[in-house]
């Protein structure tokens, strides 16, 4: 059993912290949302009064926050907690943020004698609840091996991508591909239905043909094709459009920094921006299909 500070109890962080409690760890949590703290307390976590208050005796400090500014502020801001992290504790940031921010925080941690890994996750809310997430890790091999038993209580797959920030780069690459594939899949199904095809029949064919993907088999964007997909629940739950938009923005920023051409990634970013402007920013990102078949 380890003593774990967990900061950030959103759609992903909340169930992740609950799984650590189930695994027998002593988990002390903080979030700005009272409802999130209440849910964590019900799951058996100890609620702290502030991010700093989670640190008492912590062997691991895990953060799962929305954006780069939140992570940088948590650790390095005017009221940042890095100076108060117990000696020897391992920092694990599970947020999806800009690689350069991840490297900046990791360097500051190293200067303080602390190890840190970036471990953004993939698998969605269902994966977080089931403990089957994929962690995409940047940092030293030694730090990852220390973190592995804790990560395994929250996820099924762990990939070491390289040094600090590499986990963030890999996560952005994955989400850029996902965003493009979802938009293309929705466009194709919309075309088929416009030509009189049944969306489920078309999707079933694509799911065993060369057009197969996670978008056809797990998170089909057309309502009624897959019973448990967000599209069949009014696009509720799942991975928010504006979160995909954020990740695609980070991917295009990374591409600019390295001089890499990402024409499809940039186009996808614009599509999800259009979907957000249409009022669907809080819906699952598969709602992008409505840009191609708004009357469906």
C-alpha positions in Angstrom: 0.0 0.0 0.0 1.3 3.5 -0.9 0.3 6.9 0.3 -0.9 8.8 -2.8 -1.8 12.5 -3.3 -4.3 12.8 -6.2 -5.2 16.2 -7.6 -7.9 16.6 -10.2 -11.0 14.5 -10.0 -12.7 15.2 -13.4 -14.4 12.6 -15.6 -11.1 10.6 -15.8 -9.4 11.5 -12.5 -12.4 10.6 -10.3 -12.6 7.0 -11.3 -8.8 6.7 -11.4 -8.6 7.7 -7.8 -11.4 5.4 -6.9 -9.5 2.5 -8.4 -6.4 3.3 -6.4 -8.6 3.2 -3.2 -10.0 -0.2 -4.3 -6.4 -1.4 -4.8 -5.7 -0.6 -1.1 -3.8 2.6 -1.4 -4.2 5.5 1.1 -5.5 8.2 -1.3 -5.8 11.8 -0.3 -7.6 13.9 -3.0 -8.4 17.5 -3.9 -10.5 19.1 -6.6 -12.2 22.5 -6.9 -15.6 20.9 -7.5 -17.4 19.9 -4.3 -19.4 17.2 -6.1 -16.1 15.5 -7.2 -14.8 15.6 -3.7 -18.0 14.1 -2.3 -17.9 11.2 -4.9 -14.2 10.5 -4.0 -15.1 10.5 -0.3 -17.9 8.0 -1.0 -15.4 5.8 -2.8 -13.2 5.8 0.3 -10.6 8.5 -0.4 -9.6 11.1 2.2 -10.6 14.6 1.1 -8.0 17.4 1.5 -8.7 21.1 1.9 -6.3 22.2 -0.8 -3.8 20.7 -3.3 -1.0 21.3 -0.8 -3.0 19.5 1.9 -2.8 16.3 -0.1 1.0 16.1 0.2 1.4 15.0 3.8 3.5 11.9 3.7 2.8 11.3 0.0 5.0 8.8 -1.8 3.3 9.5 -5.1 1.7 12.8 -6.4 -0.7 12.3 -9.3 -2.3 15.1 -11.2 -5.0 14.9 -13.8 -5.9 18.4 -14.9 -7.6 20.0 -17.9 -4.8 22.0 -19.6 -1.2 23.2 -19.6 -1.8 26.3 -17.5 -3.4 24.3 -14.8 -0.4 21.9 -14.5 2.1 24.7 -14.6 0.2 26.6 -12.1 -0.2 23.6 -9.8 3.5 22.9 -9.6 5.2 26.1 -10.5 2.7 28.9 -9.9 2.8 31.6 -7.3 1.2 29.1 -4.9 2.7 26.1 -6.5 3.2 22.9 -4.6 6.5 21.7 -5.9 8.5 23.2 -3.1 6.4 21.3 -0.6 6.4 17.8 -2.2 8.0 15.4 0.3 11.5 14.4 -0.5 11.6 11.1 -2.5 8.1 11.4 -3.8 7.4 10.5 -7.4 5.4 13.0 -9.5 3.0 11.5 -12.1 1.2 13.9 -14.4 -1.7 12.2 -16.2 -2.9 15.4 -17.9 -2.7 15.9 -21.7 -0.8 19.1 -22.1 1.8 20.8 -24.3 5.1 18.8 -24.4 7.2 21.9 -23.6 5.2 22.6 -20.4 5.6 18.9 -19.4 9.4 19.2 -19.9 9.5 22.5 -18.0 7.8 21.1 -14.9 9.9 17.9 -15.1 13.1 20.0 -15.2 12.0 22.0 -12.2 11.2 18.8 -10.3 14.6 17.4 -11.2 16.3 20.6 -9.9 14.5 19.9 -6.6 15.8 16.3 -6.6 12.4 14.8 -7.6 11.6 12.4 -10.4 8.6 13.0 -12.6 6.9 11.3 -15.5 4.3 12.5 -17.9 1.7 9.7 -18.3 -1.3 11.0 -20.3 -3.9 8.3 -20.7 -6.2 6.9 -23.4 -9.3 4.8 -23.0 -12.0 7.3 -22.1 -14.3 7.5 -19.2 -15.3 3.8 -19.5 -11.6 2.8 -19.4 -11.0 5.0 -16.4 -13.9 3.4 -14.5 -12.9 -0.2 -15.5 -9.2 0.3 -14.8 -8.3 -0.5 -18.3 -6.6 2.7 -19.4 -3.5 3.0 -21.6 -0.8 5.1 -20.1 1.6 6.8 -22.6 4.8 7.6 -20.6 7.7 10.0 -20.9 10.5 10.1 -18.4 13.3 7.9 -17.1 13.0 4.1 -17.1 13.8 4.1 -13.4 10.9 6.5 -12.6 8.5 4.5 -14.7 9.4 1.3 -12.9 8.6 3.0 -9.6 5.3 4.2 -11.0 4.3 0.9 -12.7 2.6 -0.8 -9.8 0.5 2.3 -9.2 -0.3 2.8 -12.9 -1.3 -0.9 -13.2 -4.0 -0.3 -10.6 -5.6 2.2 -13.0 -4.7 0.8 -16.5 -4.1 -2.2 -18.6 -1.4 -1.0 -21.0 1.8 1.1 -20.3 4.0 2.3 -23.1 7.3 4.1 -22.5 7.8 6.6 -25.3 11.1 8.3 -24.2 12.3 11.1 -22.0 10.2 13.8 -20.4 7.5 15.1 -22.7 7.6 12.1 -25.0 4.4 10.7 -23.5 2.6 14.0 -24.4 3.9 14.0 -27.9 2.8 10.4 -28.4 -0.7 11.1 -26.9 -1.1 14.1 -29.3 -0.1 11.9 -32.3 -2.7 9.3 -31.3 -5.5 11.8 -30.8 -4.7 13.6 -34.0 -5.2 10.3 -35.8 -8.3 9.6 -33.9 -9.8 13.0 -34.7 -9.1 12.6 -38.4 -10.5 9.1 -38.5 -13.7 10.0 -36.6 -14.4 12.9 -39.0 -13.7 10.8 -42.1 -15.9 7.9 -40.8 -18.8 10.3 -40.0 -18.4 11.9 -43.5 -18.5 8.4 -45.2 -21.6 7.2 -43.3 -23.3 10.5 -44.0 -22.6 10.0 -47.7 -23.9 6.5 -47.6 -27.2 7.4 -45.9 -27.7 10.3 -48.3 -27.5 7.7 -51.1 -30.1 5.6 -49.4 -28.0 3.1 -47.5 -28.8 1.9 -44.0 -26.3 3.4 -41.5 -25.9 0.2 -39.5 -25.5 -2.1 -42.5 -22.9 0.3 -43.9 -21.1 0.5 -40.6 -21.2 -3.3 -40.1 -19.6 -3.7 -43.5 -16.9 -1.1 -42.9 -16.1 -2.7 -39.5 -14.9 -5.9 -41.2 -13.4 -4.2 -44.3 -10.5 -1.9 -45.0 -12.4 1.1 -43.5 -12.5 -0.5 -40.1 -11.5 1.5 -37.1 -12.3 2.3 -33.4 -14.9 4.8 -34.9 -16.8 2.0 -36.7 -16.5 -0.7 -34.1 -16.6 1.1 -30.7 -17.7 4.7 -31.0 -19.7 4.8 -34.2 -20.8 8.4 -34.8 -24.3 7.6 -36.2 -27.2 7.3 -33.7 -28.6 3.9 -33.3 -25.8 1.9 -34.9 -24.1 1.0 -31.6 -26.3 0.9 -28.5 -23.6 1.9 -26.0 -21.9 4.6 -28.2 -22.4 8.3 -27.2 -24.1 8.9 -30.5 -27.0 6.6 -29.3 -27.3 8.7 -26.1 -27.6 12.1 -27.7 -23.8 12.3 -27.8 -23.6 12.5 -24.0 -20.6 11.2 -22.1 -17.5 10.0 -23.9 -14.7 12.3 -25.0 -15.8 15.9 -25.3 -15.6 17.8 -28.6 -13.7 20.7 -27.0 -11.2 18.3 -25.4 -10.5 16.9 -28.9 -10.2 20.5 -30.1 -7.7 21.3 -27.4 -5.6 18.2 -28.2 -5.6 19.0 -31.9 -4.6 22.5 -31.2 -1.6 21.2 -29.1 -0.7 18.8 -32.0 -0.7 21.6 -34.5 1.4 23.7 -32.1 3.9 20.9 -31.8 3.9 20.5 -35.6 4.7 24.2 -36.0 7.6 23.9 -33.5 9.2 21.0 -35.4 8.3 22.2 -38.9 6.2 19.1 -39.5 3.4 19.3 -42.1 0.0 18.1 -40.6 -2.5 19.1 -43.2 -5.2 16.5 -42.1 -4.6 17.3 -38.4 -5.1 21.1 -39.1 -8.2 20.4 -41.1 -9.6 18.2 -38.3 -8.9 20.9 -35.8 -11.0 23.3 -37.9 -13.8 20.8 -38.2 -14.0 20.4 -34.4 -13.8 24.1 -34.0 -16.8 24.5 -36.3 -18.6 21.8 -34.3 -17.9 23.7 -31.1 -19.1 27.0 -32.6 -22.3 25.2 -33.6 -23.0 24.6 -29.9 -21.7 21.0 -29.6 -18.5 21.7 -27.7 -19.7 19.8 -24.6 -21.0 16.8 -26.6 -18.9 13.7 -27.5 -16.5 14.4 -30.3 -18.3 12.0 -32.6 -21.0 14.7 -32.9 -18.7 16.1 -35.6 -20.8 14.0 -37.9 -23.5 16.6 -37.6 -21.4 18.9 -39.8 -22.1 16.5 -42.6 -25.6 15.4 -41.8 -27.1 18.1 -39.6 -30.6 17.0 -40.1 -30.0 13.5 -38.7 
